């Protein structure tokens, strides 16, 4: 996998995944997943966190909608209120970045490209809602 991240300048050598627990979900302000199934699994594990769970692509798409509050916290509340939990039902769809786990190298490259653009967009949106200083 290292050869997949070097071109993007990302060093994941110290990264290790861990399984999400109810405690982690309950403590999170925002939970972002790649696929709907990931979101559903978290909601089943920690139902109280459901309003904080979004797919990355769905979240980025919803940040482009008008009428979002100025502050980050208020914006996230608005987004949760506007989203239907049925948006997370089913598999596939326009709000997913397909998980490349155990797939060919081209799937990892495609996911990396999508994640790079989506995280750039989300970071810009968040930065516009965080007070300077």
C-alpha positions in Angstrom: 0.0 0.0 0.0 2.9 2.4 0.6 3.4 2.8 -3.2 -0.2 4.0 -3.4 0.3 6.9 -1.0 3.7 8.1 -1.8 2.6 10.0 -5.0 0.2 12.0 -2.9 2.8 12.7 -0.3 0.8 11.0 2.4 2.7 9.0 5.0 0.6 6.3 6.6 3.4 4.3 8.0 2.3 5.2 11.6 -1.4 4.7 10.9 -3.3 1.7 12.2 -7.0 1.2 12.0 -9.1 0.4 15.0 -12.6 -0.9 15.4 -15.1 1.7 16.4 -16.8 1.2 19.7 -19.9 2.7 21.2 -17.7 4.8 23.4 -15.8 6.3 20.5 -19.0 7.0 18.6 -20.6 8.6 21.6 -17.6 10.9 22.1 -17.3 12.0 18.5 -18.7 15.4 17.4 -18.9 14.2 13.8 -18.5 10.7 12.3 -17.7 10.5 8.6 -17.8 7.2 6.6 -17.0 6.2 3.1 -20.0 4.0 2.5 -23.6 3.8 3.7 -23.0 0.4 5.2 -20.3 1.8 7.5 -22.7 4.5 8.6 -25.5 2.0 9.3 -23.1 -0.2 11.3 -22.2 2.8 13.5 -25.8 3.7 14.0 -26.7 0.2 15.1 -23.8 0.2 17.5 -24.5 3.6 18.9 -28.0 4.8 18.0 -27.6 8.1 20.0 -24.8 9.1 17.5 -27.1 8.8 14.4 -27.4 12.5 13.9 -23.6 12.9 13.8 -23.0 10.1 11.2 -22.6 11.1 7.5 -21.0 9.6 4.4 -18.2 11.9 3.3 -19.6 12.4 -0.2 -23.1 13.0 1.2 -21.8 15.5 3.7 -19.7 17.4 1.2 -22.7 17.5 -1.2 -25.0 18.9 1.5 -22.5 21.6 2.5 -23.1 23.2 -0.9 -26.8 23.6 -0.1 -28.0 27.1 0.8 -29.3 28.2 4.2 -26.5 26.6 6.2 -25.7 28.4 9.5 -22.5 30.4 9.8 -20.8 28.6 12.7 -19.5 25.1 12.3 -21.5 23.7 15.2 -24.7 25.2 14.0 -24.0 24.1 10.5 -23.6 20.5 11.5 -26.9 20.6 13.5 -28.6 22.1 10.4 -27.2 19.4 8.2 -28.3 16.6 10.6 -31.9 18.1 10.7 -32.2 18.3 6.9 -30.9 14.8 6.3 -33.3 11.8 6.2 -32.0 8.7 7.8 -33.3 6.8 4.8 -30.4 8.5 3.0 -28.2 5.9 4.6 -30.3 2.9 3.6 -29.4 0.6 0.7 -25.9 0.1 -0.7 -24.2 2.0 -3.3 -25.4 5.3 -4.5 -24.1 8.8 -5.3 -23.1 9.5 -1.7 -20.5 6.8 -1.4 -16.7 6.4 -2.0 -16.5 2.7 -2.6 -14.3 1.0 0.0 -11.3 -0.5 -1.9 -10.5 -3.0 0.9 -9.3 -6.3 -0.7 -9.8 -5.0 -4.2 -7.3 -4.3 -7.1 -4.8 -1.5 -6.9 -6.9 0.7 -9.3 -9.7 0.7 -6.7 -7.3 2.1 -4.1 -6.1 4.8 -6.5 -9.6 5.8 -7.4 -10.6 6.0 -3.7 -7.5 8.0 -3.0 -8.4 10.5 -5.7 -12.0 10.8 -4.5 -11.0 11.2 -0.9 -8.3 13.8 -1.7 -10.9 16.0 -3.5 -13.7 15.5 -0.9 -11.5 16.1 2.1 -10.1 19.3 0.4 -13.7 20.5 -0.2 -14.8 19.6 3.4 -11.7 21.3 4.9 -12.4 24.4 3.0 -16.1 24.4 4.1 -15.0 23.8 7.8 -12.4 26.6 7.6 -15.0 29.0 6.4 -17.0 28.4 9.6 -14.2 28.6 12.1 -13.5 32.1 13.5 -10.1 33.4 12.6 -7.6 33.8 15.5 
